[in-house]
Amino acid sequence: MLLDLFKTFFKIGAFTIGGGYAMIPIIQEEIVDKKNWVSEEDFMDIIAISQGSPGPIAVNVSIFIGYKLKGVKGALTCMLGTILPSFLIILLVATVFFRFRNNPVISQAFMGIRPAIVALIASAVYKMAKKSHLKGIRLLIAIATSLVIVFTDISPIYLIIIAGLFAILYYSRKDGKGEP
């Protein structure tokens, strides 16, 4: 069973492009639909717990599934299966890049890739902002936090804590419901 868990999560990790959230439907198809290792209800609970836990969601999901099926050994096996493909690919790319970093063609390719990366990040920020329904005080918090990050050396961790505390105080005084 441990080998099957490793192979399943290694395959998911190796052939999913787009990050942790892109892996979730593939994990669901393999674990819930094909192999019936966990129920749909359990999988939804695992997703909820994984979103609230620190770390990448796909790794968290794999750890929770592994633990549910085979305890600590299952959790470690699934985690390794999930992260090992990315680690090996990044190691290969870094090795090749380091070896050929002074090659003019490689340098030019990376000069073209940089704007695309910036566009991908900007697109993700736009989509997150749109889904967050930033209006009123939440929009002001987002703008103020962005400006502080750009123009000061204050750690984003402190800003997240301050914004969270501010929101708790604001919404608890606003109507007592805590609803935004």
NUMI-739859 format. One record per residue (C-alpha): residue in one letter; y negated, x negated, z negated; residue number from 0. Coordinates in pm, 1 decimal, always signed. Example, Ala and Ser with C-alpha at 12.3 -4.5 7.8 and 13.67 -1.06 7.14 Angstrom:
<sites>
   rest         py         px         pz    nr
      A     +450.0    -1230.0     -780.0     0
      S     +106.0    -1367.0     -714.0     1
</sites>
This chain:
<sites>
   rest         py         px         pz    nr
      M       +0.0       +0.0       +0.0     0
      L     -244.8     -283.8      -81.5     1
      L     -187.1     -441.3     +259.5     2
      D     -241.7     -104.7     +427.6     3
      L     -564.9      -57.0     +230.9     4
      F     -685.3     -404.1     +331.8     5
      K     -600.7     -354.3     +699.9     6
      T     -768.0      -12.6     +709.0     7
      F    -1093.5     -130.9     +553.3     8
      F    -1090.4     -458.3     +749.8     9
      K    -1066.8     -257.1    +1072.6    10
      I    -1351.4      -30.9     +961.6    11
      G    -1563.5     -331.4     +860.8    12
      A    -1492.6     -518.5    +1182.5    13
      F    -1561.8     -241.5    +1430.2    14
      T    -1850.5      -48.3    +1277.6    15
      I    -2198.5     -143.0    +1389.0    16
      G    -2503.7       -0.5    +1221.9    17
      G    -2463.5      -65.0     +852.7    18
      G    -2309.7     +114.7     +559.6    19
      Y    -2410.2     +469.0     +645.6    20
      A    -2258.4     +428.9     +992.2    21
      M    -1928.3     +343.5     +823.1    22
      I    -1907.9     +661.4     +614.8    23
      P    -1780.1     +896.9     +888.6    24
      I    -1526.8     +635.4     +999.6    25
      I    -1405.5     +584.5     +642.4    26
      Q    -1377.6     +961.7     +606.3    27
      E    -1177.5     +993.4     +927.0    28
      E     -935.9     +717.2     +825.9    29
      I     -900.4     +787.8     +454.0    30
      V     -931.6    +1167.1     +437.2    31
      D     -830.0    +1298.0     +778.7    32
      K     -568.8    +1051.3     +905.5    33
      K     -410.3     +902.1     +595.7    34
      N     -478.0    +1180.5     +342.3    35
      W     -530.5     +924.3      +67.3    36
      V     -809.7    +1130.7      -92.8    37
      S     -917.5    +1492.5      -57.7    38
      E    -1238.9    +1601.1     +111.8    39
      E    -1377.4    +1705.2     -226.9    40
      D    -1291.9    +1370.1     -386.4    41
      F    -1447.3    +1188.3      -90.4    42
      M    -1773.7    +1381.8     -131.7    43
      D    -1775.8    +1290.7     -502.7    44
      I    -1715.1     +925.6     -411.0    45
      I    -2010.3     +939.0     -168.2    46
      A    -2235.9    +1085.3     -437.8    47
      I    -2135.0     +821.2     -693.2    48
      S    -2166.5     +542.7     -435.6    49
      Q    -2519.8     +646.1     -342.1    50
      G    -2623.7     +628.5     -705.9    51
      S    -2465.6     +288.8     -762.5    52
      P    -2630.2      -44.4     -683.9    53
      G    -2512.9     -219.1     -369.7    54
      P    -2427.3     -122.3      -14.0    55
      I    -2286.5     +229.2      +11.9    56
      A    -1988.8     +138.8     +232.6    57
      V    -1878.6     -134.6       -7.8    58
      N    -1921.2     +102.3     -302.3    59
      V    -1717.1     +372.6     -125.9    60
      S    -1440.1     +124.4      -49.9    61
      I    -1434.8       +6.0     -411.9    62
      F    -1414.9     +361.3     -548.5    63
      I    -1140.5     +459.6     -304.3    64
      G     -941.6     +145.2     -379.4    65
      Y     -978.9     +200.3     -752.4    66
      K     -873.6     +564.3     -724.3    67
      L     -562.2     +469.1     -528.9    68
      K     -451.6     +140.2     -686.7    69
      G     -679.5      +54.4     -977.3    70
      V     -859.7     -279.3     -997.4    71
      K     -629.5     -445.9     -741.7    72
      G     -700.1     -163.0     -496.9    73
      A    -1074.5     -187.2     -556.7    74
      L    -1075.1     -562.5     -490.0    75
      T     -850.3     -523.6     -185.7    76
      C    -1067.6     -254.6      -26.0    77
      M    -1387.1     -442.8     -105.5    78
      L    -1254.8     -759.0      +57.8    79
      G    -1136.9     -564.4     +358.1    80
      T    -1482.6     -412.1     +398.6    81
      I    -1696.3     -724.8     +355.8    82
      L    -1473.9     -997.1     +502.9    83
      P    -1533.5     -906.9     +871.2    84
      S    -1912.7     -915.8     +828.8    85
      F    -1893.7    -1238.7     +631.9    86
      L    -1680.3    -1407.5     +897.6    87
      I    -1900.2    -1285.2    +1183.6    88
      I    -2218.2    -1401.0    +1007.6    89
      L    -2055.7    -1735.5     +927.5    90
      L    -1960.7    -1778.7    +1293.0    91
      V    -2306.0    -1681.8    +1416.4    92
      A    -2474.5    -1911.0    +1163.1    93
      T    -2250.0    -2201.6    +1260.7    94
      V    -2309.8    -2150.3    +1630.5    95
      F    -2681.2    -2091.4    +1578.5    96
      F    -2718.6    -2406.4    +1366.4    97
      R    -2539.5    -2609.3    +1630.4    98
      F    -2748.6    -2477.0    +1918.9    99
      R    -3076.7    -2387.5    +1745.7   100
      N    -3274.4    -2647.2    +1945.5   101
      N    -3143.4    -2520.5    +2278.0   102
      P    -3440.9    -2373.4    +2472.5   103
      V    -3238.2    -2073.2    +2593.2   104
      I    -3129.0    -1986.5    +2237.4   105
      S    -3486.6    -2028.7    +2110.1   106
      Q    -3617.6    -1801.0    +2384.7   107
      A    -3350.3    -1541.8    +2312.8   108
      F    -3448.0    -1533.0    +1945.1   109
      M    -3814.7    -1502.2    +2039.5   110
      G    -3715.7    -1186.5    +2227.3   111
      I    -3495.5    -1059.0    +1946.2   112
      R    -3769.1    -1082.8    +1679.6   113
      P    -3986.1     -800.2    +1817.9   114
      A    -3677.0     -583.6    +1857.9   115
      I    -3588.1     -642.3    +1491.2   116
      V    -3942.3     -550.2    +1385.6   117
      A    -3916.0     -232.8    +1595.6   118
      L    -3581.3     -142.5    +1434.5   119
      I    -3727.1     -187.9    +1086.0   120
      A    -4039.5      +12.0    +1178.0   121
      S    -3819.2     +287.1    +1319.9   122
      A    -3614.7     +300.9     +999.3   123
      V    -3932.7     +316.5     +789.1   124
      Y    -4069.3     +598.8    +1005.5   125
      K    -3744.9     +798.3     +981.7   126
      M    -3724.9     +749.9     +604.4   127
      A    -4089.1     +850.0     +560.7   128
      K    -4037.1    +1158.6     +776.3   129
      K    -3728.3    +1267.4     +578.6   130
      S    -3907.6    +1200.1     +249.0   131
      H    -4174.8    +1461.2     +328.1   132
      L    -4450.0    +1233.7     +200.5   133
      K    -4750.1    +1450.6     +118.2   134
      G    -5010.3    +1448.3     -152.3   135
      I    -4937.6    +1221.9     -445.9   136
      R    -4613.8    +1087.0     -294.1   137
      L    -4801.3     +974.0      +17.2   138
      L    -5062.1     +803.5     -201.3   139
      I    -4789.3     +627.3     -400.2   140
      A    -4624.4     +506.7      -78.0   141
      I    -4952.6     +379.4      +69.9   142
      A    -5064.6     +213.6     -253.9   143
      T    -4727.1      +47.1     -303.2   144
      S    -4727.0      -81.2      +55.3   145
      L    -5075.5     -226.6      +17.0   146
      V    -4989.0     -396.5     -311.4   147
      I    -4672.9     -548.1     -159.1   148
      V    -4862.2     -676.4     +145.4   149
      F    -5168.6     -814.9      -33.8   150
      T    -5033.7     -939.8     -369.2   151
      D    -4745.8    -1141.2     -509.9   152
      I    -4629.0     -862.2     -741.8   153
      S    -4252.8     -813.1     -727.5   154
      P    -4141.6     -491.2     -554.6   155
      I    -3910.5     -428.9     -851.2   156
      Y    -4211.7     -383.0    -1080.1   157
      L    -4373.6     -152.0     -827.9   158
      I    -4063.9      +65.2     -806.1   159
      I    -4049.9      +92.7    -1185.2   160
      I    -4422.6     +171.6    -1208.1   161
      A    -4400.8     +431.2     -927.5   162
      G    -4100.3     +595.4    -1094.0   163
      L    -4272.0     +612.5    -1432.3   164
      F    -4590.9     +743.6    -1272.5   165
      A    -4396.0    +1015.7    -1090.3   166
      I    -4215.7    +1117.9    -1409.0   167
      L    -4546.0    +1150.1    -1595.1   168
      Y    -4721.6    +1325.3    -1307.5   169
      Y    -4453.4    +1585.0    -1238.7   170
      S    -4372.7    +1652.1    -1603.7   171
      R    -4740.4    +1731.0    -1668.6   172
      K    -4794.6    +1915.3    -1340.8   173
      D    -4577.1    +2217.3    -1407.5   174
      G    -4316.0    +2123.3    -1661.9   175
      K    -4043.1    +2169.2    -1403.3   176
      G    -4041.4    +1811.9    -1276.8   177
      E    -4022.4    +1947.4     -920.8   178
      P    -4222.0    +1763.8     -655.0   179
</sites>
